[in-house]
Amino acid sequence: MRIMETKVYKFNELLEKAKENAIDKLRDINVDYDGWWEDDFLLDIGLPKNISKKVDVILANEGCVMFNWERIYFSLDRDRYIQFVDLKVDDRYIDLFRQFLGIPKALWKNVYYTFSNENNTYYSYNPNTYIVFEHQENKDFTEKQWNILEKAQKKFDDLVFNAWQQLDSQYYYLISDESIIETIEANDYEFTEEGNLIWKCIT
């Protein structure tokens, strides 16, 4: 057995080069765990203000969300997609969802909608979750009705893409120097003179 002694430094006590080394070695510390992407507001945050305000008003409670899902799959790299598994609209907000989509009530009562992550025949290049409309009575929609529904599909596509952008922005913030320094200081990490993290053993 041998005893080793080393000088211990707080982050703000390190020289600049050691600080850079510390940050680089901890680059993934804020994203190196499952769940950094979890956010119940991921879709709701993209809703127009006139809709999102009504979501809270219905239950007179801030923090309510229109959408919920079981889990998400996504890629921020080459594939650049996001899919919501078992996506649902809260029953209390169905009419607000209709308003967001811009579908008149008269048409809405004949519409059956589903969310899908299957191969997208609507936009073959879009691997994101998308919305599908069908007629309640298996009839064909008129050209005018399809124009309305296609605009609604585009609105939903934009909402989902905005959720992907939120994740992308969050990820790059979490691996930024600023965010890593915040984590270092919040956890009172200590380092060697070279900027190597000293892991504390709790007994």
Phi, psi and chi 1 to 4 in degrees:
 res  aa     phi    psi   chi1   chi2   chi3   chi4
   1 MET       -  145.8 -176.7 -177.6   76.5      -
   2 ARG  -140.7  153.3   60.5 -179.5  179.9  150.7
   3 ILE  -108.6  128.9  -62.9  175.4      -      -
   4 MET  -114.6  139.5  -62.9 -179.9   63.7      -
   5 GLU  -115.3  140.3  -66.3 -176.6   -4.1      -
   6 THR  -145.4  151.1 -175.0      -      -      -
   7 LYS   -77.2  140.6  -70.0 -176.8  179.0  179.2
   8 VAL  -113.8  135.4  176.3      -      -      -
   9 TYR  -125.9  141.8  -62.3   81.7      -      -
  10 LYS   -76.0  160.7  -60.9  -66.4 -174.9 -175.5
  11 PHE   -57.8  -44.2 -179.1   77.1      -      -
  12 ASN   -71.2   -6.9   61.1    5.1      -      -
  13 GLU   -93.5   -9.4  -63.6  173.2  -28.7      -
  14 LEU   -76.8  152.4  -65.4  171.8      -      -
  15 LEU   -70.0  161.5  -62.9  177.0      -      -
  16 GLU   -57.3  -42.6  -74.0  -55.1  -49.0      -
  17 LYS   -64.4  -38.0 -170.6  167.3 -176.0  178.1
  18 ALA   -68.6  -35.4      -      -      -      -
  19 LYS   -62.8  -44.3  -74.0 -177.7  178.5  178.9
  20 GLU   -60.9  -41.1  -67.9  174.6    5.1      -
  21 ASN   -63.5  -43.6 -176.9   51.4      -      -
  22 ALA   -61.3  -44.9      -      -      -      -
  23 ILE   -64.3  -45.5  -68.8  170.8      -      -
  24 ASP   -62.0  -39.9  -74.6  -19.7      -      -
  25 LYS   -72.3  -19.8  -70.8 -167.4  171.8 -175.5
  26 LEU  -107.8   20.6  -65.0  174.3      -      -
  27 ARG   -55.0  -36.3 -176.3   63.4   62.0 -170.6
  28 ASP  -100.9   12.1  -65.7  -31.3      -      -
  29 ILE   -62.4  -30.8 -166.5  167.8      -      -
  30 ASN   -88.0   -8.4  -67.8  -33.0      -      -
  31 VAL  -125.1    5.8  -65.5      -      -      -
  32 ASP   -89.4   45.5 -166.1   22.4      -      -
  33 TYR  -161.0  150.9   66.9   95.3      -      -
  34 ASP   -70.6  130.6  -70.3  -19.4      -      -
  35 GLY   116.3   -8.4      -      -      -      -
  36 TRP   -62.0  -22.0   65.4  -97.2      -      -
  37 TRP   -89.9   -5.2   56.9   81.5      -      -
  38 GLU   -71.4  124.6  -67.9  179.1   -3.5      -
  39 ASP  -158.5  112.0 -177.8   -5.5      -      -
  40 ASP   -62.7  -18.8  -69.0  -17.9      -      -
  41 PHE   -97.8   10.9  -70.1   87.3      -      -
  42 LEU   -55.1  -40.5 -159.9   53.2      -      -
  43 LEU   -88.0  -42.9  -80.7  170.9      -      -
  44 ASP   -60.4  -29.7  -78.6   65.4      -      -
  45 ILE   -64.3  -20.1 -161.2  169.7      -      -
  46 GLY   -90.5   -2.7      -      -      -      -
  47 LEU   -70.2  145.8  -68.4  170.4      -      -
  48 PRO   -59.1  151.1  -19.5   30.6      -      -
  49 LYS   -59.6  -37.0  -73.9 -174.4  177.9  179.6
  50 ASN   -65.7  -22.7   65.4  -50.0      -      -
  51 ILE   -90.7  -46.2  -62.0  -65.3      -      -
  52 SER   -63.3  -34.0   59.5      -      -      -
  53 LYS   -64.4  -38.1  -73.9 -178.6  178.4  178.6
  54 LYS   -69.1  -28.3  -68.5  178.3 -178.3  177.6
  55 VAL   -59.0  -44.5  171.5      -      -      -
  56 ASP   -72.0  -36.8  -72.0  -24.0      -      -
  57 VAL   -64.0  -36.7  167.3      -      -      -
  58 ILE   -55.6  -41.9  -73.2  177.3      -      -
  59 LEU  -106.4    9.1  -67.1 -178.2      -      -
  60 ALA    49.4   45.5      -      -      -      -
  61 ASN  -151.5  124.5 -179.0   28.8      -      -
  62 GLU   -73.2  150.1  -69.0 -172.9    9.9      -
  63 GLY    97.9    2.1      -      -      -      -
  64 CYS   -78.6  151.7  -61.5      -      -      -
  65 VAL  -129.0  145.8  -69.9      -      -      -
  66 MET   -77.6  -36.4  178.8 -178.2  -68.1      -
  67 PHE  -109.0  149.7  -58.3   96.2      -      -
  68 ASN  -144.9  157.4   56.7   77.8      -      -
  69 TRP  -154.1  165.4   54.0   86.7      -      -
  70 GLU   -80.4  -47.0 -174.4   66.2   27.5      -
  71 ARG  -164.1  171.8   58.7 -171.9  176.3  -82.1
  72 ILE  -129.1  151.3   62.9  171.8      -      -
  73 TYR  -120.1  140.6  -64.0  116.2      -      -
  74 PHE  -157.9  163.0   65.9   93.7      -      -
  75 SER  -140.5  133.0  170.9      -      -      -
  76 LEU  -101.2   -0.7  -57.6  178.1      -      -
  77 ASP   -95.2 -130.9  -61.1  -38.3      -      -
  78 ARG   -62.8  -42.0 -176.4  178.6   62.0 -177.9
  79 ASP   -69.9  -36.8  -65.2  -26.4      -      -
  80 ARG    49.9   68.9  -62.8  165.3   63.5   90.1
  81 TYR  -142.0  164.9   72.8   87.8      -      -
  82 ILE  -145.0  133.1 -177.1  168.1      -      -
  83 GLN  -130.1  131.7  -65.2 -177.5  -15.6      -
  84 PHE  -101.3  119.4  -64.8   84.2      -      -
  85 VAL   -87.8  132.1  178.2      -      -      -
  86 ASP    56.6   44.2  -66.2  -28.2      -      -
  87 LEU   -67.6  134.9  178.6   62.5      -      -
  88 LYS  -140.9  154.6  -66.0  179.5  177.6   62.1
  89 VAL  -101.1  130.9  175.4      -      -      -
  90 ASP   -56.3  130.8 -170.6  -52.0      -      -
  91 ASP   -54.2  -29.7  -70.6  -18.7      -      -
  92 ARG   -70.2  -15.8  -64.9  166.4  -67.0 -171.8
  93 TYR  -117.2   15.7  -54.2  128.7      -      -
  94 ILE   -57.8  -43.4  -67.0  -64.7      -      -
  95 ASP   -70.3  -33.2 -167.7   59.5      -      -
  96 LEU   -65.7  -37.0  -83.8 -178.1      -      -
  97 PHE   -62.1  -42.2 -177.8   52.7      -      -
  98 ARG   -59.8  -44.5  175.6 -166.2   64.1   77.7
  99 GLN   -62.3  -41.3  -67.9  177.0   44.8      -
 100 PHE   -60.1  -42.6  161.0   68.1      -      -
 101 LEU   -71.8  -18.7  -65.7  174.4      -      -
 102 GLY    76.7   32.3      -      -      -      -
 103 ILE  -101.1  124.4  -60.2  176.1      -      -
 104 PRO   -61.4  150.6  -20.8   32.4      -      -
 105 LYS   -57.5  -39.8  -73.3 -176.1  178.0 -179.6
 106 ALA   -61.6  -36.2      -      -      -      -
 107 LEU   -79.6  -38.5  174.2   56.6      -      -
 108 TRP   -58.2  -36.4 -175.8 -107.2      -      -
 109 LYS   -67.6  -15.0   67.6 -178.8 -178.1 -179.4
 110 ASN  -103.7    4.9  -66.8  -42.7      -      -
 111 VAL  -103.4  133.8  168.6      -      -      -
 112 TYR  -114.3  126.5  172.8   74.6      -      -
 113 TYR  -121.3  151.7   72.1   88.5      -      -
 114 THR  -139.7  157.5   55.2      -      -      -
 115 PHE  -104.1  139.1  -59.9  114.9      -      -
 116 SER  -135.3  148.3  178.4      -      -      -
 117 ASN  -118.3   10.4  -65.3  -46.0      -      -
 118 GLU   -73.4  173.3  -59.3  -61.8  -36.3      -
 119 ASN   -51.6  122.6  -69.6  -25.2      -      -
 120 ASN   -84.4  106.5 -167.0  -20.2      -      -
 121 THR   -81.7  -14.3   55.6      -      -      -
 122 TYR   -74.7  -49.5  174.8   58.9      -      -
 123 TYR  -129.0   99.7  -74.5  137.3      -      -
 124 SER   -63.0  -24.1   59.8      -      -      -
 125 TYR   -91.0    1.0   58.8   86.3      -      -
 126 ASN  -108.2  103.5  177.6   10.7      -      -
 127 PRO   -86.0    4.8   33.5  -34.6      -      -
 128 ASN   -74.6  166.9  -63.7  -29.5      -      -
 129 THR   -59.0  137.5  -62.6      -      -      -
 130 TYR  -137.6  168.2   60.6   99.7      -      -
 131 ILE  -107.6  141.7 -168.8  168.6      -      -
 132 VAL  -120.5  133.6  178.0      -      -      -
 133 PHE  -110.8  137.4  -64.6  117.6      -      -
 134 GLU  -135.9  157.4  -63.0  176.9   61.8      -
 135 HIS   -79.8  135.9 -159.7  -70.4      -      -
 136 GLN   -57.6  -31.5  -70.6  -84.8   20.3      -
 137 GLU  -109.3   22.1  -60.1  176.8    0.7      -
 138 ASN    56.8   32.5  -67.8  -39.2      -      -
 139 LYS   -98.2  170.4  -63.7 -179.8 -179.7  178.8
 140 ASP   -89.5  139.4  -69.0  -29.8      -      -
 141 PHE   -76.2  151.8  -68.5  112.1      -      -
 142 THR   -73.5  166.8   65.0      -      -      -
 143 GLU   -59.5  -41.2 -177.6  178.1   -8.6      -
 144 LYS   -63.8  -42.2 -178.6  178.3  179.3 -179.2
 145 GLN   -65.0  -40.5  -70.7  171.6  -28.4      -
 146 TRP   -64.1  -35.8  -93.4  124.0      -      -
 147 ASN   -60.6  -41.9  -72.8  -23.7      -      -
 148 ILE   -65.1  -44.3  -66.0  171.9      -      -
 149 LEU   -69.0  -34.5  -65.2  176.9      -      -
 150 GLU   -67.3  -37.1  -75.2  177.2   -5.9      -
 151 LYS   -65.4  -37.3  -71.2  178.8 -178.4  178.1
 152 ALA   -65.9  -40.4      -      -      -      -
 153 GLN   -60.7  -42.0  -74.2  174.2  -43.0      -
 154 LYS   -64.1  -40.1 -179.1   62.9  167.8   57.9
 155 LYS   -61.3  -42.9  -76.4 -174.1  178.3 -178.7
 156 PHE   -68.4  -40.4 -174.5   77.3      -      -
 157 ASP   -56.6  -44.2  -72.3  -16.5      -      -
 158 ASP   -63.8  -37.9  -69.6  -16.1      -      -
 159 LEU   -63.4  -44.1 -174.0   70.5      -      -
 160 VAL   -67.2  -41.2  173.6      -      -      -
 161 PHE   -63.7  -36.6 -179.8   65.1      -      -
 162 ASN   -61.4  -37.8 -179.3   76.1      -      -
 163 ALA   -62.6  -40.9      -      -      -      -
 164 TRP   -62.0  -42.5 -178.8   89.2      -      -
 165 GLN   -62.6  -36.9  -70.8  179.7  -50.5      -
 166 GLN   -60.8  -44.9  -66.5  -64.9  -35.8      -
 167 LEU   -64.0  -42.7  -79.2 -173.7      -      -
 168 ASP   -60.3  -46.7 -171.0   58.9      -      -
 169 SER   -64.0  -41.6  -62.6      -      -      -
 170 GLN   -62.4  -44.0  175.5   72.3   -8.5      -
 171 TYR   -60.2  -49.6  175.2   79.7      -      -
 172 TYR   -70.4  -25.8  -76.5  104.5      -      -
 173 TYR   -70.2  -44.1  171.7   71.2      -      -
 174 LEU   -63.5  -25.9  -70.5  173.7      -      -
 175 ILE   -98.8    7.9   64.5  172.0      -      -
 176 SER   -77.9  158.4   69.1      -      -      -
 177 ASP   -56.0  -44.1  -70.8    1.8      -      -
 178 GLU   -57.3  -48.7  177.5 -174.3   -3.7      -
 179 SER   -67.5  -38.6 -179.1      -      -      -
 180 ILE   -66.1  -41.2  -66.5  165.9      -      -
 181 ILE   -63.0  -39.6  -68.7  171.9      -      -
 182 GLU   -59.2  -43.0  -71.9  176.5   -4.4      -
 183 THR   -66.3  -42.2  -62.2      -      -      -
 184 ILE   -59.1  -48.4  -71.4  171.1      -      -
 185 GLU   -71.4  -36.5  -66.8  176.7  -16.6      -
 186 ALA   -65.6  -32.0      -      -      -      -
 187 ASN   -98.7    2.7  -70.2  -81.7      -      -
 188 ASP    54.1   43.6 -160.7   27.3      -      -
 189 TYR   -65.3  151.6  -72.3  152.4      -      -
 190 GLU  -123.1  154.6  -65.0  178.0  -31.8      -
 191 PHE  -137.6  161.9  -58.7   85.4      -      -
 192 THR   -78.9  174.7   64.0      -      -      -
 193 GLU   -60.4  -29.2 -174.1  176.2    4.4      -
 194 GLU   -82.0   -9.9  -64.3   78.9   17.7      -
 195 GLY    98.7   16.1      -      -      -      -
 196 ASN   -85.4  133.8  -62.9  -42.1      -      -
 197 LEU   -66.6  136.6  179.5   64.7      -      -
 198 ILE  -101.7  111.9  -63.5  174.9      -      -
 199 TRP   -78.6  131.0  -66.2   99.2      -      -
 200 LYS   -90.3  133.8  -62.0  179.1 -178.6  178.9
 201 CYS   -94.6  122.9  -65.8      -      -      -
 202 ILE   -97.2  123.9  -58.7  175.0      -      -
 203 THR  -117.3      -   59.0      -      -      -
